Amino acid sequence: MIYHFVVGDHAAEALKAAVISETTLQGDVIMLKDILHVGPLRKEEGQSFSELRSSYWQQILPNEKSPVQVDDMERLLAVSGEMYKDSNIQAWFWMAPSPADVCAYYWVLPYLSKHLGRFYILNISGLPFLDEQGKLFYPKSISHILPKELVKARKLARQVTPSEMEVDSDEWIKLVEENAPLRTHEGGKKIQSRSEDFYDSQLMSFCSQQFQKASKIVRQTLAKYSVPTGDIWLGWRLRKLVMEEKLAAQGDTSKALNEFDVKLPGEIILSSQTETA
């Protein structure tokens, strides 16, 4: 029995298809919903980690009809509890070269490393896979890999060593202490804390003196710069730029991104001296 941890619903779908098709991968896929490279990591006194993260996402998604609930911690603890009961259970963490995956690895480590010899990592960073046309490519996400290629990748799984557990556990402690609003992936397992305005210049590079749909700005930013935060976080940041008067808005910014427009503040107006000249 294997519990397969993976970040994101699309990655989970691909991995579930691989698990169903290969008996040696038999087990359950645990899809981690949260992306831990954005938002706070340090709890307040008396606050649970799930409460911290749920509260954060509620701020990012203020118009959600139902309260945002992040329950990754509860499911992680449930798996750890099952591993205490059954010594045959293993936990595999599937990690792509992305900030969400690397941060999630650091987060699960203190819990799954308690089960010595039964916590495995499958790191696809820098490894080639075949796409649908049979061409080699280097995926940035587990979701980009065909299920049949994920089945082959099972041979790459290896035990997380005691020395890794010791060193990597310190990385999570450091990230929590820094408690930055944003974290970026700098290669390997290196994560760098950043300010929340780190991607503002990319967003604003697509803004002009003419109003454009906010959804278009976000879409272009994701397409050109492959910003790993996703559209929800970038949309929130765009609204913050409007609040800070770094962008002007037309329409209700509390609504969906395709329901309001943004532009650079001010207008280009010729002065009377220029006109006279």
N, C-alpha and C positions, 0 to 999 in steps of 0.2 A: 504493500500500500504506500502510495506516494502522494503527498500534498504538494501541488505545483503552485507556487506563488508567482504572479505576474501582474504588472501594472497596466490598467486600462481595459476597457471592454473589448476593443477590437483585437488586442493582443490575446485576450482570454478566449475569444472565439476561435482564432487560429490554433491556439494550443489545445483547446477542447477537441477539435477535429483530429489533431495528432494523437491525443491520448486515446480517443475512441478507436483509432485504427491500429494501435500498437499495444500489444499485451504487456510488454515490459515497462510501459509507462502508466499502467493501470493505477487509477487514483482519482482524486478530486482536484479541480483547478480552482484556486482561491484568487479571485480577481480583486486587486487592491484599487479602490475607487479614487482615493485621494492622490493628489500630486504634491509631494512634500517639498518641491523646490520653490514653491511660492507660499507666502504667509508665515505666521509665527509658529515656533516650535516649543517655546518655553511656557509651561503651564503656570497659572496663578495658584496661590495656596488654596487648597480645597477643590480645585478644578481638575477634571479628568482630561486626558489627551483628546478623547473624542469630543468632549464639550468644547475644548479650545478650537479644534479644527472645524467643528460644525458651526460655531459662532462666526469664525472667519469667513466661511463660504456663504453664510447668510448675509454678510455685508457685501460680498461680491455679487450675490444674486438676491438683491433686496425685494424683488417682485415675485419671488417664488410663491405659489399659492399655498404650498405645504412647507413646514419647517425643514430646513436642510439637516440631515442626520448622517454623520460619517461614522461608520461602525467597523472600520478596518481593525482597530485595536481589539474589539471584542472577538472578532473572528480569528485573529492571530492568537489570542490567549486560548481560544477553544482548541485550536490545532495543537498548541503546546501542551495543553491538558491531555489530549488524546495520545500524544507521544510519550507522556509519562506513564500512561496506562498500558501501552503496547510498544515494546522495544523493537518491533519489526517495522514500525512506521518510519518513513523518511520524509524530509522536507527538501524540496528543490526550489531554488530561486533562479528564475530566468531573467537575466539582466542584459539589456541593450545599452549602447553608449549614449545615454540620455540622462539629463539631470534628475528626472522623475524616478528612473529605475535605480540610479546609484544612491540617491537619497533614501529610497525605500529599502534598499539593501542594508544601509547603515541602521535604519530604524528597526528592521526585523532581527538584526544580528544579536542583540542582547537576549532575546527571547528564544530563538532557535539554536543559538550556540550552546545553550544549556544541555542540549541533546548531543553530546560528543560523538562524532563519527557518523551521525545521521543527518547532518545539515550539509546540503550540496549546493554548489553554485554552477550555473551554466551561463558563462559570459560570452556573448557573441561579438564583442568589440574587435574590430579589425579582421573578422573572419568572412570569407566569401561564401555566398549561397547562390543557387540557381533560381532565376525568375521564371515566369510562365513561358518565355521564349527560349529557355535553356541557356540564357546568358548569365555570366557571373556578375554579381553586384554585392555591395557591402551595406547591409541594412542598418538603419538607425533605430529601428523599432522591431520588436518581435512580431507585430502585426503585419509587417511587410514580407514575412517569410511564409512560403507555402507550407501547409501542414505536412506534406511528405518530406520536405526539407527539415522541418522541426523533428520529425521522427529520426532522421539521420543524425541530427545534432545531439540526440540523447547521449551519444558516446563521449561527448565533451564534458559531461557533468563530472565534477570532482568534489571531494570533501573539502569544506572550508577548514583550513589548518588551525591549530591552537595559536600559532604566532599571528596569523591573520586576524583571528578573533580578538586578540589583545590589542593589536595596532588599530584595526578598523573600529573597534568600540570607542576608542579615544576620539576618532573623527566625528562620531555622532555627538559625543559630549561637547566637542568644540562648536559644532553647528548650533546646538541648543543654546550654548552660552552666548554665541554671537547673535542668535535670534534675528537674523536679517529678514527683510520682507521678500527677498528674492535670492535664488542661488543658481549659479550656472555651472555647466560641466566643462572642465578644462582638460579632458583627456584622461584615459585610464580610470582610476577611481577618485580623481581629484575634483572636489567641489569648492567653488569660490562664492563667498557671500557677497551680495550686491545690494545697492540701494534700489528702491522701487521704481525710480525713473531711468533705470538702465536701458530700457528699450524705447524711451520717449522719442529719441532722435529718429529712430526707424519709422515710428508712427507718423511723426510730423513731416518726414521727407515726402510723404504722399499727399500732404495737405497743401492747398493753394489759396489764392484770394477768392476763389469761387467755392460755393457750397457743394459738398459731395456727401453721398450717403456714408454714414459712419461704418456701415457693414462693408462698403467698398474699401475704405482705408484699412480696416482690419484684415480683409481678405488679401489685399495687395502686400501688406506687411508680412503676413504668414507665407505667401508665395515666394517673395523675393528673399527674405532673410531667414526663413524656416525657424521663426521664434518658437521655442518649445513650450511656451506657456499655454497655447491654445487660444481660441477666439474669445472665450468668456473673460479671461483675465485681461486680455488686451482691450476688450470693450470697456471693462471697468477702468482701466488706466486712461482710456480716451475720455471717459466721463470726468475723471479727476483733472485732466488737462483743461477741460471746459470750466470746472469749478475754480481752477487756479487762474482762469482768464488767459491761458496760453493759447486757447482755441476759442472761437466763437461758435455757437450752436444755433440751429434753427429747428424747432420742434421740441418734443418732450423727451429729454435725455433719460428719463426713468423708464422709457419703453424700450422695445427691442432695437437693435442696432440699425435695422432697415427702416426705422420710423423717425429718425432724426438725421440732420445733416450737420457737418462741421466744416470750418474753414479757418485759415489764419486770421487773427484779429486785425481790424482796421481795413482801410481801402486805399488803393493807390489813387491819390487825387493830385492833379497838376496845380501848382501854386500860381497865384496871379502874376508873379514875376516871370515864371516860365511861359505863361500864356502870352504876356506882353512881348517877351523876347521872340 
